[in-house]
Amino acid sequence: MSGMIADTVEIGRLTDVRMSFHLMGLHVREVGSRWTYPSHEHPMYELHWMIEGDMKMIIGGQIYDQKKGDLLFIRPGIIHSCKSAGSHGFTYFCMHFSVADSAFSKELERHQATCYEASSPLVKELAPFLTDLCNLATENRSRSLSAAKSMKVYAAVFELLGTLVEQLSQTDNVVLTKKELLAGRIAENIEASIRSSLLHGQMEDSERKFVQDIAESLKLSPSHVNRIFQQVYGKAPRKYMSEILLSEAQRLLLQTDLSIDHIAMLLGYKTSAHFSRQFKRWAAMTPSECRRSAEREGGD
């Protein structure tokens, strides 16, 4: 056996992947010339692609005239509304997503452009995957997906998101500052802390002292960790941690048939009651309400 090990040569390796991903509100819709959607916001990223016609979208107080092939990229927490801009209505594709991954989040937050015209390199690269998702959506007439169709959706979405980040990273050569590099290390430590806590079923205990542990590992004060992270990510480390846990909880609630008690145990909570209270603080609804709301059509 030792001889077999000695004779092997590793010629490549990919890192282990554990990503908490949430996709909702993926749909194709045709609307009339009088159609409007009121001002609203949500905690997820949104991609809005115009298939036919013209639309007027107001995002964060700025007006965008979206024409055929144009893509709007709306970030979490930004108030937006839309209405038809032509006499014949329009057809659009929309999807909402969140991904708890520090490298991915840094790329999305570093580039603040909202509107990408159909002729832009980014839209040209994304168009095949957007088209695939449109076709998958129009082929599906039920609220549920078969296992095979789900895999096709996941594959197209991850191709889309991988290409999105790749294209954003090429729009300019952004040099990370020391502050941004440090914030990235803090984010990586938060994610590692969550993985370790979930593995050992100690999430409740970790919530209380994870910032202090991260500060000690980086030889910084907890206040400095909080300040740097807030400046770069626009949120406190604890909120970032909560968003990752919420995303993982939503994934388990919406993509599995596990009981709430079982999900609470998997997430490291000692009781389902504590998990339910925490979930309601995060999402303004209970885990049961989250499951019921998933039966209704989500998104814009």
ROBAKOL-763653 format. One line per field, with one value per residue: z, x, y of N, C-alpha, C in turn; residue number from 0. Coordinates in nm, 2 decimals. Each point is the difference from the previous one (the first is absolute). Example, Ala and Ser with C-alpha at 12.3 -4.5 7.8 and 13.67 -1.06 7.14 Angstrom:
n.w	0.78;-0.07
n.u	1.32;-0.04
n.v	-0.57;0.11
ca.w	0.00;0.00
ca.u	-0.09;0.09
ca.v	0.12;0.11
c.w	0.00;0.08
c.u	0.09;-0.08
c.v	0.12;0.11
num	0;1
This chain:
n.w	0.00;0.08;-0.07;0.01;0.13;0.01;-0.08;0.08;-0.10;0.09;-0.11;0.10;0.05;0.03;0.06;0.13;-0.05;0.08;-0.09;0.08;-0.08;-0.03;-0.07;-0.03;-0.02;-0.05;-0.08;-0.10;-0.03;-0.06;-0.01;0.03;-0.08;0.08;-0.01;0.14;0.07;0.12;0.06;0.01;0.10;-0.01;0.08;-0.13;-0.08;-0.09;-0.09;-0.08;-0.08;-0.09;-0.02;0.02;-0.08;0.06;0.10;0.10;0.05;0.11;0.00;0.13;-0.06;-0.07;-0.12;-0.04;-0.12;0.04;-0.10;-0.11;0.08;0.06;0.08;0.09;0.08;0.08;0.09;0.11;0.04;-0.13;0.03;-0.06;-0.11;-0.07;-0.13;-0.08;-0.10;-0.05;-0.12;-0.01;0.11;0.08;-0.03;0.12;0.03;0.11;0.08;0.12;0.06;0.08;0.02;0.09;-0.07;0.08;-0.07;-0.01;0.13;0.01;-0.10;0.06;0.12;-0.07;-0.07;0.00;-0.12;-0.05;-0.10;-0.07;-0.10;-0.09;-0.04;0.13;0.03;0.12;-0.06;-0.09;0.11;0.06;-0.12;-0.03;0.12;-0.03;-0.13;0.05;0.09;-0.10;-0.07;0.11;0.02;-0.13;0.01;0.11;0.01;0.08;0.12;-0.03;0.03;-0.11;0.05;-0.11;0.00;0.12;-0.04;-0.10;0.08;0.09;-0.09;-0.05;0.12;0.03;-0.12;0.02;0.13;-0.04;-0.10;0.08;0.09;-0.09;-0.05;0.12;0.02;-0.13;0.06;0.10;0.00;0.08;0.07;0.07;0.08;0.09;0.01;-0.13;0.00;0.10;-0.06;-0.11;0.07;0.04;-0.13;-0.04;0.10;-0.04;-0.13;0.03;0.07;-0.10;-0.09;0.08;0.02;-0.13;-0.03;0.10;-0.07;-0.02;-0.08;0.09;0.04;-0.13;-0.01;0.12;-0.06;-0.12;0.02;0.12;-0.04;-0.10;0.09;0.09;-0.10;-0.02;0.13;0.00;0.03;0.08;0.06;-0.02;0.04;0.10;0.03;-0.02;0.05;0.09;0.00;-0.01;0.09;0.08;0.08;0.12;0.06;0.11;-0.07;-0.04;0.12;0.04;-0.09;0.04;0.13;-0.03;-0.08;0.09;0.10;-0.08;-0.03;0.13;0.03;-0.10;0.02;0.12;0.03;0.04;0.12;0.06;0.08;-0.11;-0.06;0.11;0.01;-0.13;0.03;0.09;-0.01;0.12;-0.03;-0.05;0.12;0.04;-0.08;0.03;0.12;-0.02;-0.06;0.10;0.08;-0.07;-0.01;0.13;0.01;0.04;0.03;0.08;0.03;0.01;0.05;0.08;0.02;0.01;0.05;0.04;-0.11;0.00;0.05;-0.08
n.u	0.08;0.10;0.03;-0.13;0.00;0.12;-0.07;-0.09;-0.04;-0.03;-0.08;-0.09;-0.05;-0.13;-0.02;-0.02;-0.12;-0.04;-0.10;-0.04;-0.09;-0.06;-0.08;-0.06;-0.13;0.05;-0.03;-0.08;-0.02;-0.12;0.01;-0.11;-0.05;-0.10;0.08;-0.01;0.11;-0.06;0.04;0.12;0.04;0.12;0.03;-0.04;0.10;-0.02;-0.02;-0.01;-0.04;0.01;-0.11;-0.12;-0.01;-0.06;0.08;-0.07;0.12;-0.05;0.13;-0.03;-0.11;0.07;-0.04;-0.04;0.03;-0.06;0.09;-0.04;0.02;-0.05;0.10;-0.09;0.10;-0.09;0.07;0.03;-0.13;0.01;-0.07;-0.09;-0.04;-0.11;0.01;-0.10;0.09;-0.07;-0.05;0.10;0.03;0.04;0.11;0.01;0.13;-0.03;0.10;-0.02;0.11;0.05;0.13;0.01;0.08;0.11;0.07;-0.11;-0.02;0.14;-0.01;-0.11;0.06;0.11;-0.09;-0.03;0.05;-0.11;0.02;-0.02;0.04;-0.09;0.06;-0.02;0.13;-0.05;-0.09;0.09;0.08;-0.09;-0.02;0.10;0.05;-0.02;0.04;0.10;0.01;-0.01;0.07;0.08;-0.01;0.01;0.10;0.02;-0.10;0.08;-0.04;0.00;0.12;0.01;0.05;-0.03;-0.13;0.00;0.06;-0.08;-0.10;0.04;0.02;-0.11;-0.05;0.07;-0.04;-0.12;0.00;0.05;-0.08;-0.10;0.05;0.02;-0.12;-0.05;0.07;-0.05;-0.10;0.08;0.13;-0.08;0.08;-0.01;-0.06;0.09;-0.09;-0.01;0.13;0.01;-0.09;0.07;0.11;-0.06;-0.05;0.12;0.04;-0.10;0.03;0.13;-0.03;-0.08;0.09;0.09;-0.08;-0.04;0.13;0.02;-0.10;0.08;-0.10;-0.08;0.10;0.02;-0.13;0.02;0.09;-0.06;-0.05;-0.01;-0.05;-0.07;-0.03;-0.01;-0.06;-0.06;0.01;-0.13;-0.05;-0.10;0.03;0.14;-0.03;-0.08;0.09;0.11;-0.07;-0.05;0.12;0.04;-0.07;0.01;0.05;-0.06;0.11;-0.07;-0.03;0.13;0.03;-0.09;0.05;0.12;-0.03;-0.06;0.10;0.08;-0.06;0.00;0.13;0.02;-0.06;0.06;0.12;-0.04;-0.03;0.12;-0.03;-0.08;-0.05;0.00;-0.06;-0.07;-0.01;-0.03;-0.07;0.00;-0.13;0.00;-0.08;-0.11;-0.04;0.13;0.01;-0.12;0.03;0.11;-0.06;-0.09;0.10;0.05;-0.11;-0.03;0.04;-0.08;0.07;-0.11;-0.01;0.13;-0.03;-0.09;0.08;0.08;-0.12;0.01;-0.03;0.14;0.05;0.06
n.v	-0.12;-0.01;-0.11;-0.03;0.04;-0.06;-0.08;0.06;0.07;0.09;0.01;-0.01;0.11;-0.02;0.12;-0.05;-0.03;0.10;0.02;0.10;-0.06;0.12;-0.07;0.11;-0.01;-0.12;0.09;-0.04;0.13;-0.01;0.13;0.06;0.09;-0.05;-0.11;-0.01;0.02;0.01;0.11;-0.06;-0.08;-0.06;-0.10;0.00;-0.06;0.09;-0.09;0.11;-0.10;0.09;-0.08;0.07;0.11;0.10;0.03;0.07;0.00;0.03;0.02;0.00;0.03;-0.09;0.07;-0.12;0.04;-0.11;-0.03;-0.06;-0.10;0.11;0.00;-0.01;0.05;-0.05;0.07;-0.08;0.02;0.00;0.11;-0.08;0.05;-0.05;0.03;-0.03;0.01;-0.10;0.00;-0.09;0.06;-0.10;-0.07;-0.06;-0.02;-0.06;0.02;-0.05;0.04;-0.09;0.03;-0.09;0.08;0.02;-0.08;-0.07;0.02;-0.02;-0.09;-0.05;0.02;-0.05;-0.06;0.13;-0.03;0.06;0.07;-0.12;0.07;-0.04;0.11;0.01;-0.01;0.07;0.07;0.03;0.00;0.08;0.05;-0.09;0.04;0.13;-0.03;-0.07;0.09;0.09;-0.08;-0.02;0.13;0.03;-0.10;0.06;-0.07;-0.07;0.00;-0.13;-0.04;-0.08;-0.11;-0.06;0.05;-0.03;-0.12;0.00;0.04;-0.08;-0.09;0.04;-0.01;-0.11;-0.04;0.04;-0.04;-0.11;0.00;0.02;-0.08;-0.09;0.04;0.00;-0.11;0.00;0.05;-0.02;0.05;-0.05;0.09;-0.11;0.08;0.04;0.11;0.00;-0.02;0.09;0.08;-0.03;0.02;0.11;0.03;-0.03;0.08;0.09;-0.02;0.01;0.11;0.04;-0.03;0.05;0.11;0.00;-0.03;0.08;0.06;0.10;0.02;-0.05;-0.09;-0.03;0.01;-0.04;-0.08;-0.02;0.12;-0.04;-0.12;0.06;0.09;-0.10;-0.07;0.12;-0.02;0.01;0.11;-0.04;0.12;-0.03;-0.13;0.04;0.09;-0.08;-0.10;0.09;0.05;-0.13;-0.07;0.11;-0.09;-0.03;-0.05;0.03;0.11;0.01;-0.03;0.09;0.08;-0.05;0.01;0.12;0.02;-0.05;0.07;0.10;-0.02;-0.02;0.11;0.06;-0.05;-0.01;-0.12;0.04;-0.06;0.10;-0.10;-0.07;0.10;0.02;-0.13;-0.01;0.11;-0.10;0.00;0.02;0.10;-0.05;0.02;-0.03;-0.11;-0.03;0.03;-0.06;-0.10;0.02;0.01;-0.10;-0.08;0.04;-0.13;-0.09;-0.10;-0.03;0.13;-0.01;-0.12;0.06;0.10;-0.11;-0.04;0.12;0.06;-0.01;0.11;0.08
ca.w	0.00;0.01;-0.13;-0.09;0.04;-0.04;-0.14;-0.06;-0.01;-0.02;-0.10;0.00;0.11;0.02;0.14;0.04;-0.02;0.08;-0.02;0.03;-0.12;0.00;-0.13;0.00;-0.09;-0.14;-0.09;-0.12;0.01;-0.10;0.06;-0.09;-0.01;0.12;0.11;0.09;0.12;0.10;0.07;0.09;0.01;0.05;0.05;-0.09;-0.12;-0.11;-0.14;-0.07;-0.14;-0.09;-0.12;-0.10;0.05;0.07;0.14;0.08;0.14;0.09;0.10;0.08;-0.04;-0.13;-0.10;-0.10;-0.11;-0.04;-0.13;-0.03;0.02;0.11;0.13;0.13;0.11;0.11;0.12;0.11;0.08;-0.09;-0.03;-0.14;-0.06;-0.14;-0.08;-0.14;-0.07;-0.14;-0.02;-0.02;0.11;-0.02;0.05;0.07;0.09;0.13;0.10;0.12;0.05;0.10;0.01;0.12;-0.03;0.01;-0.13;-0.09;0.05;-0.02;-0.14;-0.03;0.07;-0.05;-0.13;0.04;-0.12;0.01;-0.13;-0.10;-0.13;-0.07;-0.08;0.09;0.01;0.10;-0.04;-0.10;0.06;0.08;-0.08;-0.01;0.12;0.03;-0.09;0.06;0.12;-0.05;-0.06;0.10;0.06;-0.08;-0.01;0.13;0.03;0.14;0.11;0.04;-0.11;0.01;0.04;-0.12;-0.04;0.11;-0.02;-0.12;0.05;0.08;-0.09;-0.08;0.10;0.04;-0.12;-0.01;0.11;-0.02;-0.11;0.05;0.08;-0.09;-0.08;0.09;0.04;-0.11;-0.04;0.03;0.09;0.13;0.09;0.13;0.11;0.12;0.07;-0.07;0.02;0.14;0.01;-0.06;0.09;0.11;-0.06;-0.01;0.14;0.04;-0.07;0.06;0.14;-0.02;-0.04;0.11;0.09;-0.05;0.00;0.14;0.07;0.11;-0.06;0.10;0.08;-0.08;-0.02;0.11;0.02;-0.12;-0.03;0.09;-0.05;-0.12;0.04;0.06;-0.10;-0.09;0.09;0.00;0.10;-0.06;-0.06;-0.13;-0.09;-0.04;-0.07;-0.14;-0.07;-0.03;-0.10;-0.13;-0.04;0.02;0.10;0.11;-0.02;0.05;-0.10;-0.11;0.05;0.00;-0.14;-0.05;0.07;-0.05;-0.14;0.02;0.06;-0.11;-0.10;0.05;0.01;-0.13;-0.09;0.06;0.08;0.14;0.10;0.06;0.11;-0.06;-0.06;0.11;0.04;-0.10;0.01;0.13;0.11;0.10;-0.01;-0.12;0.04;-0.01;-0.14;-0.05;0.05;-0.07;-0.14;-0.01;0.01;-0.12;-0.12;0.03;-0.02;0.06;-0.10;-0.06;-0.09;-0.11;-0.08;-0.07;-0.09;-0.12;-0.09;-0.08;-0.09;0.06;-0.09;-0.08
ca.u	-0.08;0.09;0.06;-0.10;0.00;0.12;0.01;-0.10;0.03;-0.12;0.03;-0.10;-0.10;-0.09;-0.03;-0.14;-0.10;-0.12;-0.05;-0.14;-0.06;-0.15;-0.05;-0.14;-0.07;0.05;-0.11;-0.02;-0.13;-0.04;-0.09;-0.06;0.06;-0.04;0.06;0.10;0.03;0.02;0.13;0.02;0.14;0.01;0.13;0.07;0.04;-0.10;0.03;-0.13;0.05;-0.12;0.00;-0.06;-0.07;0.07;-0.04;0.07;0.03;0.06;0.09;0.07;-0.03;0.05;-0.08;0.06;-0.09;0.05;-0.05;0.02;0.14;0.07;-0.01;0.01;0.05;-0.05;0.06;-0.09;-0.03;-0.03;-0.14;-0.02;-0.13;0.01;-0.13;0.02;0.03;-0.04;-0.14;-0.04;0.05;0.13;0.03;0.13;0.04;0.04;0.04;0.06;0.09;0.10;0.11;0.08;0.14;0.07;0.06;-0.10;-0.06;0.09;0.00;-0.13;-0.01;0.10;-0.05;-0.13;-0.09;-0.13;-0.05;0.09;-0.07;0.01;0.13;0.12;0.07;-0.05;-0.13;0.03;0.05;-0.10;-0.12;-0.03;-0.05;-0.13;-0.10;-0.02;-0.09;-0.13;-0.05;-0.03;-0.11;-0.12;-0.04;-0.06;-0.14;-0.04;0.08;0.11;0.10;0.06;0.14;0.08;-0.01;0.06;0.15;0.02;-0.01;0.12;0.11;-0.01;0.01;0.13;0.08;-0.03;0.06;0.15;0.03;-0.03;0.12;0.12;-0.01;0.01;0.14;0.08;-0.04;0.11;0.09;-0.01;0.10;-0.05;0.07;0.02;-0.12;-0.09;0.06;-0.03;-0.14;-0.01;0.05;-0.10;-0.11;0.04;0.00;-0.14;-0.05;0.06;-0.06;-0.13;0.02;0.04;-0.10;-0.10;0.05;0.00;-0.13;0.02;-0.03;-0.05;0.12;0.09;-0.06;0.03;0.14;0.07;0.07;0.11;0.09;0.06;0.09;0.12;0.08;0.06;0.07;-0.07;-0.10;-0.13;-0.06;0.06;-0.06;-0.13;0.01;0.05;-0.09;-0.11;0.04;0.02;-0.12;-0.13;-0.08;0.08;0.03;-0.11;-0.10;0.05;-0.01;-0.14;-0.05;0.04;-0.08;-0.13;0.00;0.01;-0.13;-0.10;0.03;-0.04;-0.14;-0.07;0.05;-0.01;-0.12;0.04;-0.08;0.07;0.09;0.12;0.08;0.06;0.11;0.11;0.06;0.07;-0.08;-0.03;-0.15;-0.07;-0.06;0.10;0.02;-0.12;0.01;0.11;-0.04;-0.10;0.08;0.07;-0.08;-0.13;-0.10;0.04;0.04;-0.12;-0.05;0.09;-0.03;-0.13;0.01;0.07;-0.10;-0.05;0.10;0.08;0.06;-0.07
ca.v	0.12;0.12;0.02;0.06;0.14;0.06;0.00;0.09;0.14;0.08;0.10;0.11;-0.01;0.12;0.01;-0.04;0.10;-0.01;0.13;0.02;0.07;0.00;0.05;0.00;0.10;-0.01;-0.01;0.08;0.05;0.09;0.10;0.10;0.13;0.08;-0.07;0.07;-0.07;0.10;0.00;-0.11;-0.05;-0.14;-0.02;-0.09;0.06;-0.03;0.02;0.03;0.00;0.03;-0.09;0.08;0.12;0.10;0.02;0.10;-0.05;0.10;-0.07;0.09;0.14;0.03;-0.07;-0.08;-0.05;-0.13;-0.05;-0.14;-0.05;0.07;-0.07;0.08;-0.08;0.07;-0.05;-0.01;0.12;0.12;0.02;0.02;-0.01;0.00;0.01;-0.01;0.12;-0.01;-0.01;-0.14;-0.09;-0.05;-0.13;0.01;-0.11;0.05;-0.09;0.05;-0.09;0.04;-0.09;0.03;-0.03;0.13;0.04;0.04;0.12;0.12;0.04;0.07;0.13;0.09;0.06;0.06;0.03;-0.06;-0.02;-0.04;0.00;-0.12;-0.01;0.00;-0.14;-0.08;-0.06;-0.10;-0.12;-0.06;-0.02;-0.14;-0.06;0.06;-0.07;-0.14;0.01;0.04;-0.12;-0.09;0.06;-0.01;-0.14;-0.05;0.05;-0.03;0.07;-0.09;-0.05;-0.13;0.00;0.03;0.14;0.08;0.00;0.08;0.13;0.03;0.01;0.12;0.11;0.01;0.04;0.14;0.07;-0.01;0.10;0.14;0.05;0.01;0.12;0.11;0.01;0.04;0.14;0.09;-0.07;0.06;-0.05;0.00;0.07;-0.08;-0.02;-0.10;-0.13;-0.04;-0.03;-0.13;-0.10;-0.01;-0.08;-0.14;-0.06;-0.02;-0.12;-0.12;-0.02;-0.06;-0.14;-0.07;-0.01;-0.09;-0.13;-0.05;0.02;0.10;0.13;0.10;0.05;0.08;0.13;0.09;0.04;-0.02;0.12;0.01;-0.10;0.05;0.11;-0.06;-0.07;0.10;0.09;0.13;0.02;-0.03;0.12;0.02;-0.09;0.05;0.12;-0.03;-0.08;0.09;0.10;-0.06;-0.08;0.07;-0.07;-0.05;-0.14;-0.08;0.00;-0.09;-0.14;-0.03;-0.02;-0.13;-0.10;0.01;-0.06;-0.15;-0.04;0.01;-0.11;-0.13;0.01;0.01;-0.11;-0.13;-0.04;-0.02;0.07;0.11;-0.05;-0.06;0.12;0.07;-0.09;0.01;0.13;0.01;0.06;-0.10;-0.02;0.06;0.13;0.11;0.02;0.07;0.14;0.06;0.01;0.10;0.13;0.02;0.00;0.06;-0.10;-0.12;-0.10;-0.05;0.10;0.00;-0.11;0.02;0.11;-0.05;-0.05;0.11;0.05;0.10;0.09;0.10
c.w	0.00;-0.14;-0.10;0.02;-0.05;-0.15;-0.06;0.00;-0.03;-0.10;-0.01;0.11;0.00;0.15;0.02;-0.02;0.09;-0.01;0.03;-0.10;0.01;-0.13;0.01;-0.11;-0.14;-0.09;-0.13;0.00;-0.11;0.06;-0.10;0.01;0.13;0.12;0.08;0.11;0.10;0.06;0.10;0.01;0.05;0.04;-0.10;-0.12;-0.11;-0.14;-0.08;-0.15;-0.09;-0.13;-0.12;0.06;0.08;0.14;0.06;0.14;0.08;0.12;0.09;-0.04;-0.14;-0.10;-0.10;-0.11;-0.06;-0.13;-0.02;0.01;0.11;0.13;0.12;0.11;0.13;0.13;0.11;0.07;-0.08;-0.04;-0.16;-0.04;-0.15;-0.06;-0.15;-0.06;-0.14;-0.01;-0.01;0.12;-0.02;0.07;0.07;0.08;0.13;0.09;0.12;0.06;0.12;0.01;0.12;-0.03;-0.01;-0.13;-0.10;0.04;-0.02;-0.14;-0.03;0.06;-0.05;-0.12;0.01;-0.12;0.01;-0.14;-0.10;-0.13;-0.07;-0.08;0.09;0.00;0.10;-0.04;-0.12;0.05;0.08;-0.08;-0.02;0.12;0.04;-0.09;0.04;0.11;-0.05;-0.06;0.10;0.08;-0.08;-0.03;0.12;0.03;0.14;0.10;0.04;-0.12;0.03;0.04;-0.12;-0.04;0.11;-0.03;-0.12;0.04;0.08;-0.09;-0.08;0.09;0.04;-0.12;-0.01;0.10;-0.02;-0.11;0.04;0.08;-0.08;-0.09;0.08;0.04;-0.11;-0.04;0.04;0.10;0.14;0.09;0.14;0.10;0.11;0.08;-0.06;0.01;0.14;0.01;-0.06;0.09;0.12;-0.05;-0.01;0.14;0.05;-0.06;0.06;0.14;-0.01;-0.04;0.12;0.11;-0.04;0.01;0.14;0.07;0.11;-0.05;0.11;0.08;-0.09;-0.03;0.10;0.00;-0.13;-0.04;0.09;-0.04;-0.12;0.02;0.05;-0.10;-0.09;0.08;-0.01;0.11;-0.06;-0.06;-0.13;-0.11;-0.05;-0.09;-0.14;-0.08;-0.04;-0.11;-0.14;-0.05;0.02;0.10;0.11;-0.03;0.05;-0.10;-0.12;0.04;0.00;-0.14;-0.06;0.07;-0.05;-0.14;0.01;0.05;-0.11;-0.10;0.06;0.01;-0.14;-0.09;0.06;0.07;0.15;0.09;0.05;0.11;-0.05;-0.06;0.12;0.05;-0.09;0.01;0.13;0.11;0.09;0.00;-0.12;0.04;-0.01;-0.15;-0.06;0.04;-0.08;-0.15;-0.02;0.01;-0.13;-0.12;0.02;-0.03;0.07;-0.11;-0.07;-0.10;-0.12;-0.10;-0.08;-0.10;-0.13;-0.10;-0.09;-0.09;0.06;-0.11;-0.07;-0.11
c.u	0.09;0.07;-0.09;-0.01;0.12;0.01;-0.10;0.06;-0.12;0.03;-0.11;-0.10;-0.09;-0.03;-0.14;-0.09;-0.12;-0.06;-0.15;-0.06;-0.15;-0.05;-0.16;-0.05;0.05;-0.12;0.01;-0.14;-0.03;-0.11;-0.05;0.05;-0.03;0.06;0.09;0.03;0.05;0.14;0.01;0.15;0.00;0.15;0.09;0.04;-0.11;0.07;-0.13;0.04;-0.12;0.01;-0.06;-0.06;0.09;-0.06;0.07;0.01;0.06;0.07;0.07;-0.02;0.05;-0.08;0.09;-0.10;0.06;-0.07;0.04;0.15;0.07;-0.01;0.02;0.04;-0.03;0.05;-0.10;-0.03;-0.02;-0.14;-0.01;-0.15;0.01;-0.14;0.03;0.03;-0.04;-0.15;-0.05;0.05;0.14;0.01;0.13;0.03;0.06;0.05;0.06;0.09;0.08;0.10;0.09;0.14;0.07;0.06;-0.11;-0.07;0.08;-0.01;-0.13;-0.01;0.10;-0.04;-0.14;-0.09;-0.13;-0.05;0.11;-0.08;0.02;0.13;0.12;0.06;-0.06;-0.13;0.02;0.05;-0.11;-0.12;-0.03;-0.06;-0.14;-0.10;-0.03;-0.10;-0.14;-0.07;-0.05;-0.13;-0.13;-0.05;-0.07;-0.13;-0.05;0.09;0.12;0.08;0.04;0.15;0.09;0.00;0.06;0.15;0.03;-0.01;0.13;0.12;0.00;0.02;0.15;0.10;-0.03;0.07;0.16;0.04;-0.02;0.12;0.12;0.00;0.01;0.15;0.08;-0.04;0.10;0.09;0.00;0.10;-0.05;0.09;0.03;-0.12;-0.09;0.06;-0.02;-0.15;-0.03;0.04;-0.10;-0.12;0.04;0.00;-0.14;-0.05;0.06;-0.06;-0.13;0.01;0.04;-0.11;-0.11;0.04;0.00;-0.13;0.01;-0.03;-0.04;0.11;0.08;-0.06;0.05;0.15;0.08;0.09;0.13;0.11;0.07;0.10;0.13;0.08;0.07;0.09;-0.05;-0.10;-0.14;-0.06;0.06;-0.05;-0.14;0.01;0.04;-0.10;-0.12;0.04;0.01;-0.13;-0.13;-0.09;0.10;0.03;-0.11;-0.11;0.04;-0.02;-0.15;-0.05;0.04;-0.08;-0.14;-0.01;0.00;-0.13;-0.11;0.02;-0.06;-0.16;-0.07;0.04;0.00;-0.14;0.03;-0.09;0.08;0.09;0.13;0.09;0.06;0.12;0.12;0.07;0.06;-0.08;-0.05;-0.15;-0.05;-0.06;0.10;0.03;-0.12;0.01;0.11;-0.04;-0.10;0.07;0.07;-0.10;-0.14;-0.12;0.05;0.05;-0.12;-0.06;0.09;-0.03;-0.14;0.01;0.07;-0.10;-0.06;0.11;0.08;0.06;-0.09;-0.08
c.v	0.13;0.02;0.06;0.15;0.07;0.02;0.10;0.15;0.08;0.11;0.11;-0.02;0.12;0.00;-0.05;0.12;-0.02;0.14;0.00;0.09;0.00;0.07;0.01;0.11;-0.01;-0.02;0.09;0.05;0.10;0.09;0.10;0.14;0.09;-0.06;0.09;-0.09;0.10;0.00;-0.11;-0.02;-0.14;-0.03;-0.09;0.09;-0.03;0.03;0.01;0.02;0.03;-0.08;0.07;0.12;0.10;0.01;0.11;-0.05;0.11;-0.08;0.10;0.15;0.03;-0.08;-0.07;-0.04;-0.13;-0.04;-0.14;-0.04;0.07;-0.08;0.10;-0.09;0.09;-0.06;0.00;0.13;0.12;0.00;0.02;-0.03;0.00;0.01;-0.01;0.13;0.00;-0.02;-0.15;-0.09;-0.05;-0.14;0.01;-0.13;0.06;-0.12;0.07;-0.11;0.06;-0.11;0.04;-0.05;0.13;0.04;0.04;0.13;0.12;0.04;0.07;0.14;0.10;0.08;0.04;0.03;-0.08;-0.04;-0.04;-0.02;-0.13;-0.02;-0.01;-0.14;-0.09;-0.07;-0.10;-0.13;-0.07;-0.05;-0.15;-0.07;0.06;-0.06;-0.14;0.01;0.04;-0.12;-0.10;0.05;-0.02;-0.14;-0.05;0.07;-0.02;0.07;-0.08;-0.04;-0.14;0.01;0.04;0.15;0.09;0.01;0.09;0.15;0.04;0.02;0.13;0.13;0.02;0.04;0.16;0.08;0.00;0.10;0.14;0.05;0.01;0.12;0.13;0.03;0.05;0.15;0.10;-0.08;0.07;-0.06;0.01;0.08;-0.10;-0.02;-0.10;-0.14;-0.05;-0.04;-0.14;-0.11;-0.02;-0.08;-0.15;-0.07;-0.02;-0.12;-0.13;-0.03;-0.06;-0.15;-0.09;-0.02;-0.09;-0.14;-0.06;0.03;0.11;0.14;0.10;0.06;0.09;0.14;0.10;0.05;0.00;0.13;0.01;-0.11;0.04;0.11;-0.06;-0.06;0.09;0.10;0.15;0.01;-0.03;0.13;0.03;-0.09;0.05;0.13;-0.02;-0.07;0.09;0.09;-0.06;-0.07;0.08;-0.07;-0.05;-0.15;-0.09;-0.01;-0.09;-0.14;-0.04;-0.03;-0.13;-0.11;0.01;-0.07;-0.15;-0.05;0.00;-0.12;-0.14;0.00;-0.02;-0.12;-0.14;-0.02;-0.02;0.08;0.12;-0.03;-0.06;0.11;0.07;-0.07;0.02;0.13;0.03;0.07;-0.11;-0.03;0.06;0.13;0.11;0.03;0.08;0.15;0.07;0.03;0.11;0.14;0.03;0.03;0.06;-0.10;-0.13;-0.10;-0.06;0.09;0.01;-0.11;0.02;0.11;-0.04;-0.06;0.11;0.05;0.10;0.10;0.10;-0.06
num	0;1;2;3;4;5;6;7;8;9;10;11;12;13;14;15;16;17;18;19;20;21;22;23;24;25;26;27;28;29;30;31;32;33;34;35;36;37;38;39;40;41;42;43;44;45;46;47;48;49;50;51;52;53;54;55;56;57;58;59;60;61;62;63;64;65;66;67;68;69;70;71;72;73;74;75;76;77;78;79;80;81;82;83;84;85;86;87;88;89;90;91;92;93;94;95;96;97;98;99;100;101;102;103;104;105;106;107;108;109;110;111;112;113;114;115;116;117;118;119;120;121;122;123;124;125;126;127;128;129;130;131;132;133;134;135;136;137;138;139;140;141;142;143;144;145;146;147;148;149;150;151;152;153;154;155;156;157;158;159;160;161;162;163;164;165;166;167;168;169;170;171;172;173;174;175;176;177;178;179;180;181;182;183;184;185;186;187;188;189;190;191;192;193;194;195;196;197;198;199;200;201;202;203;204;205;206;207;208;209;210;211;212;213;214;215;216;217;218;219;220;221;222;223;224;225;226;227;228;229;230;231;232;233;234;235;236;237;238;239;240;241;242;243;244;245;246;247;248;249;250;251;252;253;254;255;256;257;258;259;260;261;262;263;264;265;266;267;268;269;270;271;272;273;274;275;276;277;278;279;280;281;282;283;284;285;286;287;288;289;290;291;292;293;294;295;296;297;298;299
